[in-house]
Amino acid sequence: MPSELPVLTSTPARADHAVRAAGRALARLGRSDLGGHLVLVAGRDGPSDPAAEERAAARAVEHALRRRPLRLPPVPGAPAAPCPPD
Protein backbone atom coordinates (compact mmCIF):
# COMPACT_ATOMS: atom_id res chain seq x y z
CA MET A 1 0.00 0.00 0.00
CA PRO A 2 1.62 3.27 -1.08
CA SER A 3 1.81 6.16 1.35
CA GLU A 4 2.83 9.78 1.10
CA LEU A 5 4.88 9.33 4.28
CA PRO A 6 8.43 8.40 3.20
CA VAL A 7 8.64 5.36 5.48
CA LEU A 8 8.61 1.72 4.37
CA THR A 9 7.33 -0.98 6.71
CA SER A 10 6.42 -4.63 6.31
CA THR A 11 4.46 -7.53 7.74
CA PRO A 12 6.28 -9.58 8.95
CA ALA A 13 8.36 -6.82 10.47
CA ARG A 14 11.73 -8.47 9.77
CA ALA A 15 11.48 -8.56 5.95
CA ASP A 16 14.39 -6.15 5.54
CA HIS A 17 15.44 -7.45 2.10
CA ALA A 18 11.93 -6.91 0.70
CA VAL A 19 11.69 -3.43 2.22
CA ARG A 20 15.04 -2.46 0.67
CA ALA A 21 13.85 -3.83 -2.70
CA ALA A 22 10.69 -1.72 -2.43
CA GLY A 23 12.81 1.34 -1.70
CA ARG A 24 14.98 0.66 -4.75
CA ALA A 25 11.85 0.25 -6.91
CA LEU A 26 10.44 3.56 -5.68
CA ALA A 27 13.76 5.27 -6.45
CA ARG A 28 13.93 3.68 -9.92
CA LEU A 29 10.41 4.97 -10.62
CA GLY A 30 11.36 8.46 -9.46
CA ARG A 31 9.11 8.24 -6.39
CA SER A 32 11.61 7.93 -3.56
CA ASP A 33 9.55 10.60 -1.77
CA LEU A 34 6.91 7.93 -1.07
CA GLY A 35 6.73 5.09 1.42
CA GLY A 36 4.25 2.36 2.16
CA HIS A 37 3.55 -0.98 3.78
CA LEU A 38 4.43 -4.40 2.33
CA VAL A 39 2.56 -7.54 3.35
CA LEU A 40 4.52 -10.70 2.57
CA VAL A 41 2.58 -13.93 2.49
CA ALA A 42 4.27 -17.32 2.25
CA GLY A 43 3.05 -19.65 -0.46
CA ARG A 44 1.97 -23.24 -0.09
CA ASP A 45 5.58 -24.39 0.12
CA GLY A 46 6.50 -22.05 2.96
CA PRO A 47 8.60 -18.91 2.83
CA SER A 48 10.33 -18.20 -0.46
CA ASP A 49 13.96 -17.27 -0.85
CA PRO A 50 15.00 -13.63 -0.28
CA ALA A 51 15.68 -13.01 -4.00
CA ALA A 52 12.13 -14.08 -4.89
CA GLU A 53 10.69 -11.86 -2.17
CA GLU A 54 12.76 -8.93 -3.47
CA ARG A 55 11.43 -9.43 -7.01
CA ALA A 56 7.88 -9.72 -5.69
CA ALA A 57 8.25 -6.55 -3.61
CA ALA A 58 9.57 -4.57 -6.59
CA ARG A 59 6.73 -5.81 -8.80
CA ALA A 60 4.17 -5.00 -6.09
CA VAL A 61 5.47 -1.42 -5.86
CA GLU A 62 5.32 -1.00 -9.63
CA HIS A 63 1.81 -2.44 -9.76
CA ALA A 64 0.54 -0.30 -6.86
CA LEU A 65 1.80 2.91 -8.45
CA ARG A 66 0.39 2.05 -11.88
CA ARG A 67 -2.97 0.90 -10.58
CA ARG A 68 -3.69 3.65 -8.07
CA PRO A 69 -1.74 6.89 -8.52
CA LEU A 70 -1.53 8.91 -5.35
CA ARG A 71 -3.57 12.09 -5.32
CA LEU A 72 -1.03 14.57 -4.06
CA PRO A 73 -2.10 17.99 -2.78
CA PRO A 74 -2.31 20.66 -5.49
CA VAL A 75 0.61 22.99 -6.05
CA PRO A 76 -0.40 26.60 -5.29
CA GLY A 77 -0.98 28.50 -8.52
CA ALA A 78 -1.00 25.38 -10.72
CA PRO A 79 -4.08 24.60 -12.83
CA ALA A 80 -6.24 21.76 -11.53
CA ALA A 81 -5.80 18.47 -13.37
CA PRO A 82 -8.60 15.92 -13.67
CA CYS A 83 -8.24 12.83 -11.49
CA PRO A 84 -8.12 9.48 -13.31
CA PRO A 85 -11.14 7.23 -12.74
CA ASP A 86 -10.75 4.40 -10.20
N, C-alpha and C positions, 0 to 999 in steps of 0.2 A: 504494500500500500504506500504510494508516494505521499510525501509530506513536505510542506514548505519550510519546516524546521530542518536545518542542516545536520540532523543526527540520524545515524543508521542503527537500528536495533534488530534483534532476531528472536524467534522462538524455535528451538531452544536457545537459551541465552549464550551458550558457548560456541556458536557457529561462526567463529571469527573469520575463517577462510571465505565463507559465503558472504559475510558482511563486507569484507575487503573487495571481493569480486563485484558486489553491487556498487560500491564506491567507484571502482574503476569504470564500470559501465556508465554510471552517471557522468563521470568526467569525460569519457569518450563521446557521449552524446551532448556535451556542452552544458550539462545541468548539474554541475558539482555544487551548486547552491542549494540543491534539494536534499532531502533525507527520506526516511521511510522505515517501514517495518517488514522484515522477511519472516515468513512462516515456512519452516522446512518440515516436510512430512516424509517419513521413511516409507519406501515401497514395500511390497509383499515380502521381498527378500531381506528386509532389514535396512539399516543405514547404508547409503551408497558411499563411494569413495569421495574424498574431498574435491578432486578434480571435477567429478560429475556434479557435485553440489555447486561448485563455482560456475560451471557452464549454465546450470539451471537458474542460478541467481541472476546472472547477467541477462539471460533470456527473459526472465520474469520482469526485470527492470525495463528492458526495451519494450516488452509487451504492455506493461502498465502505462508507460509514457505515451505509447501510440494509441492505446485504447481510450484513455481518459486524461486528456491534457489538463493540467492544473489551471484553474482560473485565478490568475494572479491579480492583485489589486491594480486598478488603472494608474497609469503614469499621469501626473497632473499636466494638463495642457494638451495631452494626446487625444486624437479623435477616438471615439468608442468603436471597438471592433465587434462584430456579431460573434456570439458564442456558438461553437459547433453543436449540433444536436447530439444527445446522448443515445 
